[in-house]
Amino acid sequence: MNTTLRTARKHFEALAHAAAALSDPKRIEVMYVLQERAEATVTDLVEATGLSQPMVSKALGVLEKAQMVDCRRDGRWKFYSKAATHGEDLLRACVQLDNAEAETNFVNSVLLGPVLFMPVGV
């Protein structure tokens, strides 16, 4: 078996989780808001997105399971933020957006931002 392929396989599961987590526009919207803020509560995200509280909570659960958001507790409040590391190589290869500055900044900082680089030719 090709050594490059063996090395790349460890990233495939993370990529699959990232793709699944970002397969819903509501979750992408939550990530967009988290990109603009250092951290936010569910209430903050409900107000910013206009989504219902259960929808935001469910989106955060999926994003947290995919290690795309971090959560810290302060008393009875939970604060969510964009995770420091997550695998979005798939998005680098698949997402094609217009070159509008806002979209480009969002893609670069949220969706592509710390990226796990896989060897070329995989």
N, CA, C and O atoms as a DFTB+ gen file, in Angstrom:
488 C
 N C O
     1  1       0.842      -1.184       0.000
     2  2       0.000       0.000       0.000
     3  2       0.883       1.242       0.000
     4  3       1.939       1.274       0.632
     5  1       0.438       2.241      -0.707
     6  2       1.139       3.501      -0.823
     7  2       1.262       4.167       0.556
     8  3       0.272       4.303       1.275
     9  1       2.491       4.582       0.918
    10  2       2.729       5.207       2.220
    11  2       1.959       6.514       2.348
    12  3       1.449       6.833       3.422
    13  1       1.875       7.261       1.275
    14  2       1.140       8.525       1.295
    15  2      -0.327       8.290       1.614
    16  3      -0.929       9.039       2.384
    17  1      -0.903       7.247       1.020
    18  2      -2.300       6.929       1.286
    19  2      -2.496       6.532       2.746
    20  3      -3.458       6.959       3.384
    21  1      -1.585       5.717       3.273
    22  2      -1.699       5.317       4.678
    23  2      -1.640       6.533       5.595
    24  3      -2.390       6.620       6.567
    25  1      -0.753       7.464       5.287
    26  2      -0.619       8.675       6.098
    27  2      -1.893       9.513       6.020
    28  3      -2.344      10.061       7.025
    29  1      -2.462       9.608       4.837
    30  2      -3.653      10.439       4.634
    31  2      -4.894       9.839       5.273
    32  3      -5.801      10.582       5.647
    33  1      -4.964       8.545       5.407
    34  2      -6.176       7.897       5.938
    35  2      -6.572       8.392       7.312
    36  3      -7.759       8.439       7.636
    37  1      -5.591       8.765       8.129
    38  2      -5.926       9.243       9.477
    39  2      -6.741      10.533       9.427
    40  3      -7.423      10.869      10.395
    41  1      -6.679      11.258       8.312
    42  2      -7.435      12.498       8.181
    43  2      -8.838      12.278       7.619
    44  3      -9.699      13.148       7.751
    45  1      -9.074      11.141       7.002
    46  2     -10.340      10.912       6.320
    47  2     -11.534      10.979       7.266
    48  3     -12.568      11.540       6.905
    49  1     -11.416      10.424       8.456
    50  2     -12.542      10.449       9.403
    51  2     -12.860      11.880       9.827
    52  3     -14.027      12.266       9.900
    53  1     -11.819      12.664      10.107
    54  2     -12.035      14.067      10.480
    55  2     -12.699      14.826       9.336
    56  3     -13.572      15.662       9.569
    57  1     -12.292      14.541       8.111
    58  2     -12.890      15.208       6.961
    59  2     -14.358      14.822       6.800
    60  3     -15.196      15.665       6.481
    61  1     -14.659      13.558       7.020
    62  2     -16.043      13.104       6.919
    63  2     -16.911      13.769       7.977
    64  3     -18.039      14.169       7.687
    65  1     -16.403      13.895       9.199
    66  2     -17.153      14.564      10.259
    67  2     -17.368      16.042       9.927
    68  3     -18.453      16.580      10.146
    69  1     -16.327      16.698       9.396
    70  2     -16.454      18.113       9.031
    71  2     -17.491      18.289       7.929
    72  3     -18.310      19.207       7.981
    73  1     -17.455      17.411       6.938
    74  2     -18.423      17.502       5.840
    75  2     -19.842      17.295       6.354
    76  3     -20.754      18.026       5.968
    77  1     -20.033      16.311       7.215
    78  2     -21.363      16.049       7.772
    79  2     -21.826      17.223       8.630
    80  3     -22.986      17.630       8.563
    81  1     -20.911      17.765       9.437
    82  2     -21.275      18.881      10.317
    83  2     -21.675      20.113       9.526
    84  3     -22.535      20.877       9.965
    85  1     -21.072      20.316       8.378
    86  2     -21.359      21.507       7.583
    87  2     -22.352      21.256       6.457
    88  3     -22.495      22.077       5.551
    89  1     -23.035      20.121       6.518
    90  2     -23.992      19.791       5.463
    91  2     -25.335      20.495       5.634
    92  3     -26.193      20.404       4.757
    93  1     -25.523      21.179       6.728
    94  2     -26.771      21.890       6.997
    95  2     -26.500      23.399       7.000
    96  3     -25.623      23.860       7.729
    97  1     -27.232      24.167       6.203
    98  2     -27.016      25.617       6.172
    99  2     -27.168      26.296       7.530
   100  3     -26.537      27.323       7.781
   101  1     -27.993      25.736       8.403
   102  2     -28.164      26.324       9.741
   103  2     -26.875      26.218      10.548
   104  3     -26.521      27.140      11.283
   105  1     -26.177      25.097      10.412
   106  2     -24.908      24.931      11.130
   107  2     -23.837      25.857      10.558
   108  3     -23.006      26.381      11.300
   109  1     -23.857      26.058       9.251
   110  2     -22.911      26.995       8.648
   111  2     -23.204      28.411       9.149
   112  3     -22.284      29.188       9.402
   113  1     -24.471      28.735       9.287
   114  2     -24.858      30.054       9.801
   115  2     -24.352      30.249      11.232
   116  3     -23.852      31.322      11.570
   117  1     -24.477      29.233      12.062
   118  2     -23.967      29.300      13.439
   119  2     -22.447      29.501      13.415
   120  3     -21.916      30.310      14.177
   121  1     -21.751      28.771      12.545
   122  2     -20.302      28.940      12.433
   123  2     -19.952      30.351      11.969
   124  3     -18.963      30.926      12.423
   125  1     -20.748      30.903      11.077
   126  2     -20.518      32.262      10.586
   127  2     -20.584      33.261      11.736
   128  3     -19.733      34.142      11.849
   129  1     -21.599      33.120      12.590
   130  2     -21.742      34.029      13.733
   131  2     -20.577      33.839      14.703
   132  3     -20.037      34.818      15.218
   133  1     -20.185      32.588      14.955
   134  2     -19.070      32.341      15.879
   135  2     -17.755      32.893      15.339
   136  3     -16.865      33.250      16.110
   137  1     -17.635      32.962      14.024
   138  2     -16.438      33.531      13.423
   139  2     -16.347      35.022      13.733
   140  3     -15.252      35.566      13.874
   141  1     -17.492      35.675      13.838
   142  2     -17.525      37.120      14.091
   143  2     -17.348      37.473      15.566
   144  3     -17.024      38.616      15.889
   145  1     -17.555      36.517      16.458
   146  2     -17.494      36.773      17.899
   147  2     -16.458      35.857      18.533
   148  3     -16.210      34.755      18.043
   149  1     -15.860      36.311      19.612
   150  2     -14.913      35.464      20.327
   151  2     -15.621      34.245      20.894
   152  3     -15.124      33.123      20.797
   153  1     -16.785      34.475      21.485
   154  2     -17.615      33.382      21.986
   155  2     -19.042      33.879      22.133
   156  3     -19.300      35.083      22.159
   157  1     -19.970      32.925      22.230
   158  2     -21.386      33.286      22.305
   159  2     -22.145      32.201      23.054
   160  3     -21.762      31.032      23.041
   161  1     -23.220      32.607      23.703
   162  2     -24.127      31.659      24.346
   163  2     -25.179      31.234      23.322
   164  3     -25.261      31.806      22.235
   165  1     -25.971      30.241      23.669
   166  2     -27.073      29.828      22.797
   167  2     -28.015      31.004      22.587
   168  3     -28.480      31.231      21.470
   169  1     -28.301      31.753      23.644
   170  2     -29.185      32.920      23.542
   171  2     -28.628      33.931      22.545
   172  3     -29.370      34.462      21.718
   173  1     -27.309      34.202      22.622
   174  2     -26.678      35.121      21.672
   175  2     -26.872      34.629      20.234
   176  3     -27.180      35.413      19.337
   177  1     -26.688      33.331      20.031
   178  2     -26.789      32.756      18.691
   179  2     -28.231      32.761      18.179
   180  3     -28.472      32.961      16.988
   181  1     -29.184      32.540      19.082
   182  2     -30.600      32.616      18.700
   183  2     -30.916      34.025      18.223
   184  3     -31.555      34.203      17.186
   185  1     -30.472      35.025      18.972
   186  2     -30.732      36.421      18.599
   187  2     -30.044      36.785      17.287
   188  3     -30.623      37.491      16.462
   189  1     -28.822      36.312      17.087
   190  2     -28.059      36.675      15.889
   191  2     -28.575      35.994      14.628
   192  3     -28.540      36.580      13.546
   193  1     -29.052      34.762      14.761
   194  2     -29.455      33.990      13.583
   195  2     -30.956      34.011      13.317
   196  3     -31.389      33.840      12.178
   197  1     -31.745      34.219      14.360
   198  2     -33.189      34.133      14.211
   199  2     -33.699      32.700      14.229
   200  3     -34.892      32.465      14.038
   201  1     -32.814      31.746      14.453
   202  2     -33.209      30.341      14.558
   203  2     -33.790      30.087      15.937
   204  3     -33.549      30.859      16.866
   205  1     -34.547      29.020      16.077
   206  2     -35.109      28.682      17.380
   207  2     -34.012      28.149      18.309
   208  3     -32.958      27.704      17.855
   209  1     -34.283      28.204      19.613
   210  2     -33.311      27.720      20.593
   211  2     -33.007      26.233      20.385
   212  3     -31.836      25.854      20.422
   213  1     -34.020      25.370      20.166
   214  2     -33.696      23.964      19.940
   215  2     -32.837      23.743      18.688
   216  3     -31.958      22.882      18.684
   217  1     -33.093      24.525      17.623
   218  2     -32.286      24.387      16.402
   219  2     -30.834      24.765      16.646
   220  3     -29.922      24.072      16.196
   221  1     -30.620      25.872      17.365
   222  2     -29.260      26.321      17.664
   223  2     -28.566      25.305      18.554
   224  3     -27.402      24.976      18.322
   225  1     -29.259      24.804      19.569
   226  2     -28.659      23.813      20.470
   227  2     -28.280      22.543      19.721
   228  3     -27.207      21.984      19.945
   229  1     -29.146      22.093      18.844
   230  2     -28.851      20.893      18.062
   231  2     -27.661      21.135      17.138
   232  3     -26.781      20.282      17.021
   233  1     -27.632      22.300      16.479
   234  2     -26.515      22.637      15.594
   235  2     -25.204      22.655      16.370
   236  3     -24.194      22.132      15.899
   237  1     -25.216      23.252      17.549
   238  2     -24.004      23.308      18.366
   239  2     -23.556      21.911      18.798
   240  3     -22.358      21.631      18.847
   241  1     -24.512      21.038      19.110
   242  2     -24.174      19.663      19.483
   243  2     -23.458      18.932      18.360
   244  3     -22.471      18.234      18.592
   245  1     -23.960      19.094      17.142
   246  2     -23.338      18.445      15.982
   247  2     -21.952      19.039      15.727
   248  3     -20.993      18.307      15.482
   249  1     -21.852      20.358      15.785
   250  2     -20.568      21.023      15.547
   251  2     -19.544      20.679      16.633
   252  3     -18.355      20.528      16.350
   253  1     -20.015      20.557      17.867
   254  2     -19.111      20.199      18.962
   255  2     -18.615      18.756      18.803
   256  3     -17.437      18.477      19.022
   257  1     -19.506      17.853      18.426
   258  2     -19.121      16.458      18.212
   259  2     -18.094      16.338      17.089
   260  3     -17.216      15.477      17.137
   261  1     -18.203      17.196      16.084
   262  2     -17.248      17.203      14.974
   263  2     -15.987      18.008      15.304
   264  3     -15.118      18.188      14.450
   265  1     -15.893      18.485      16.536
   266  2     -14.751      19.254      17.033
   267  2     -14.540      20.553      16.263
   268  3     -13.408      20.993      16.060
   269  1     -15.639      21.155      15.840
   270  2     -15.562      22.426      15.136
   271  2     -15.864      23.609      16.048
   272  3     -15.539      24.749      15.716
   273  1     -16.483      23.343      17.196
   274  2     -16.691      24.377      18.202
   275  2     -16.224      23.854      19.556
   276  3     -16.262      22.656      19.834
   277  1     -15.786      24.786      20.378
   278  2     -15.416      24.483      21.759
   279  2     -16.479      25.058      22.675
   280  3     -17.167      26.016      22.324
   281  1     -16.606      24.470      23.843
   282  2     -17.591      24.925      24.815
   283  2     -16.919      25.051      26.173
   284  3     -16.183      24.160      26.596
   285  1     -17.175      26.159      26.851
   286  2     -16.706      26.300      28.237
   287  2     -17.894      26.699      29.087
   288  3     -18.777      27.432      28.641
   289  1     -17.908      26.210      30.313
   290  2     -19.010      26.486      31.230
   291  2     -18.545      27.514      32.260
   292  3     -17.441      27.427      32.796
   293  1     -19.411      28.481      32.518
   294  2     -19.171      29.477      33.563
   295  2     -20.452      29.558      34.375
   296  3     -21.403      30.239      33.993
   297  1     -20.464      28.851      35.504
   298  2     -21.692      28.759      36.290
   299  2     -22.716      27.952      35.520
   300  3     -22.455      26.817      35.120
   301  1     -23.889      28.547      35.315
   302  2     -24.914      27.822      34.561
   303  2     -24.910      28.169      33.079
   304  3     -25.741      27.659      32.327
   305  1     -23.991      29.026      32.645
   306  2     -23.916      29.444      31.250
   307  2     -22.864      28.634      30.501
   308  3     -21.810      28.304      31.045
   309  1     -23.167      28.320      29.241
   310  2     -22.199      27.689      28.347
   311  2     -21.832      28.702      27.275
   312  3     -22.698      29.343      26.680
   313  1     -20.542      28.833      27.041
   314  2     -20.043      29.748      26.033
   315  2     -19.377      28.940      24.919
   316  3     -18.503      28.113      25.177
   317  1     -19.797      29.187      23.693
   318  2     -19.297      28.460      22.537
   319  2     -18.380      29.357      21.724
   320  3     -18.593      30.566      21.623
   321  1     -17.361      28.744      21.150
   322  2     -16.440      29.470      20.273
   323  2     -15.965      28.532      19.175
   324  3     -16.074      27.311      19.288
   325  1     -15.437      29.125      18.112
   326  2     -14.891      28.336      17.014
   327  2     -13.696      27.560      17.543
   328  3     -12.839      28.132      18.216
   329  1     -13.625      26.284      17.254
   330  2     -12.525      25.447      17.735
   331  2     -11.208      25.890      17.116
   332  3     -11.163      26.375      15.985
   333  1     -10.141      25.713      17.879
   334  2      -8.813      26.100      17.409
   335  2      -8.362      25.223      16.240
   336  3      -7.678      25.706      15.338
   337  1      -8.734      23.952      16.244
   338  2      -8.337      23.062      15.157
   339  2      -9.534      22.245      14.706
   340  3     -10.348      21.816      15.524
   341  1      -9.634      22.038      13.442
   342  2     -10.659      21.181      12.868
   343  2     -10.300      20.904      11.415
   344  3      -9.591      21.691      10.787
   345  1     -10.780      19.802      10.884
   346  2     -10.384      19.387       9.541
   347  2     -11.328      19.867       8.473
   348  3     -12.455      19.379       8.380
   349  1     -10.902      20.805       7.672
   350  2     -11.721      21.303       6.573
   351  2     -11.029      21.182       5.229
   352  3     -11.333      21.949       4.315
   353  1     -10.113      20.248       5.082
   354  2      -9.475      20.048       3.780
   355  2     -10.532      19.824       2.708
   356  3     -10.390      20.285       1.576
   357  1     -11.586      19.116       3.074
   358  2     -12.660      18.837       2.133
   359  2     -13.243      20.131       1.586
   360  3     -13.525      20.239       0.393
   361  1     -13.421      21.110       2.464
   362  2     -13.974      22.380       2.024
   363  2     -13.015      23.120       1.108
   364  3     -13.447      23.760       0.149
   365  1     -11.738      23.043       1.383
   366  2     -10.746      23.691       0.523
   367  2     -10.872      23.123      -0.891
   368  3     -10.720      23.853      -1.870
   369  1     -11.146      21.835      -0.996
   370  2     -11.239      21.196      -2.301
   371  2     -12.601      21.375      -2.946
   372  3     -12.701      21.405      -4.173
   373  1     -13.663      21.495      -2.136
   374  2     -15.024      21.435      -2.687
   375  2     -15.785      22.742      -2.716
   376  3     -16.580      22.961      -3.630
   377  1     -15.570      23.624      -1.742
   378  2     -16.392      24.827      -1.659
   379  2     -15.965      25.821      -2.730
   380  3     -14.792      26.182      -2.821
   381  1     -16.910      26.254      -3.528
   382  2     -16.634      27.279      -4.532
   383  2     -17.640      28.392      -4.322
   384  3     -18.842      28.218      -4.525
   385  1     -17.125      29.539      -3.912
   386  2     -17.982      30.701      -3.685
   387  2     -17.517      31.835      -4.574
   388  3     -16.397      31.810      -5.083
   389  1     -18.368      32.829      -4.763
   390  2     -17.956      34.023      -5.494
   391  2     -16.801      34.663      -4.751
   392  3     -16.558      34.356      -3.583
   393  1     -16.101      35.535      -5.413
   394  2     -14.944      36.177      -4.807
   395  2     -15.319      37.398      -3.973
   396  3     -14.474      38.255      -3.717
   397  1     -16.563      37.484      -3.553
   398  2     -16.978      38.597      -2.693
   399  2     -16.123      38.577      -1.436
   400  3     -15.874      37.517      -0.863
   401  1     -15.681      39.738      -1.016
   402  2     -14.756      39.837       0.110
   403  2     -15.291      39.195       1.380
   404  3     -14.554      38.481       2.060
   405  1     -16.559      39.432       1.718
   406  2     -17.127      38.873       2.946
   407  2     -17.113      37.350       2.904
   408  3     -16.746      36.704       3.885
   409  1     -17.512      36.776       1.773
   410  2     -17.530      35.319       1.660
   411  2     -16.113      34.759       1.723
   412  3     -15.872      33.740       2.371
   413  1     -15.183      35.421       1.055
   414  2     -13.798      34.963       1.055
   415  2     -13.228      35.003       2.465
   416  3     -12.572      34.053       2.893
   417  1     -13.469      36.083       3.188
   418  2     -12.972      36.176       4.565
   419  2     -13.581      35.095       5.443
   420  3     -12.886      34.500       6.267
   421  1     -14.887      34.833       5.274
   422  2     -15.551      33.793       6.056
   423  2     -14.955      32.430       5.760
   424  3     -14.631      31.680       6.680
   425  1     -14.807      32.104       4.488
   426  2     -14.255      30.806       4.100
   427  2     -12.835      30.659       4.626
   428  3     -12.482      29.608       5.161
   429  1     -12.019      31.691       4.482
   430  2     -10.630      31.605       4.917
   431  2     -10.493      31.477       6.428
   432  3      -9.677      30.688       6.905
   433  1     -11.274      32.238       7.190
   434  2     -11.069      32.238       8.632
   435  2     -11.849      31.164       9.368
   436  3     -11.373      30.648      10.380
   437  1     -13.039      30.811       8.885
   438  2     -13.857      29.831       9.601
   439  2     -13.718      28.446       8.986
   440  3     -13.392      27.482       9.679
   441  1     -13.960      28.354       7.713
   442  2     -14.032      27.046       7.098
   443  2     -12.663      26.483       6.745
   444  3     -12.475      25.267       6.765
   445  1     -11.713      27.339       6.425
   446  2     -10.403      26.838       6.048
   447  2      -9.351      27.060       7.109
   448  3      -8.250      26.515       7.039
   449  1      -9.685      27.826       8.042
   450  2      -8.715      28.253       8.967
   451  2      -8.084      27.337       9.821
   452  3      -8.442      26.307       9.251
   453  1      -7.407      26.954      10.770
   454  2      -6.299      25.980      10.838
   455  2      -6.600      24.713      10.029
   456  3      -7.548      23.994      10.347
   457  1      -5.842      24.443       9.034
   458  2      -6.122      23.331       8.130
   459  2      -5.104      22.218       8.320
   460  3      -3.916      22.465       8.529
   461  1      -5.591      20.995       8.243
   462  2      -4.706      19.843       8.253
   463  2      -4.339      19.565       6.806
   464  3      -5.199      19.184       6.012
   465  1      -3.083      19.748       6.454
   466  2      -2.682      19.557       5.074
   467  2      -2.371      18.097       4.817
   468  3      -1.611      17.467       5.553
   469  1      -2.966      17.573       3.770
   470  2      -2.706      16.200       3.355
   471  2      -1.695      16.262       2.218
   472  3      -1.646      17.256       1.493
   473  1      -0.894      15.223       2.049
   474  2       0.082      15.205       0.988
   475  2      -0.579      15.345      -0.383
   476  3      -1.687      14.857      -0.604
   477  1       0.103      16.003      -1.278
   478  2      -0.392      16.197      -2.649
   479  2      -0.427      14.844      -3.348
   480  3       0.448      14.007      -3.128
   481  1      -1.417      14.631      -4.175
   482  2      -1.509      13.393      -4.947
   483  2      -2.316      12.309      -4.289
   484  3      -2.380      11.186      -4.789
   485  1      -2.954      12.640      -3.136
   486  2      -3.771      11.640      -2.449
   487  2      -5.144      11.634      -3.042
   488  3      -6.000      10.862      -2.609
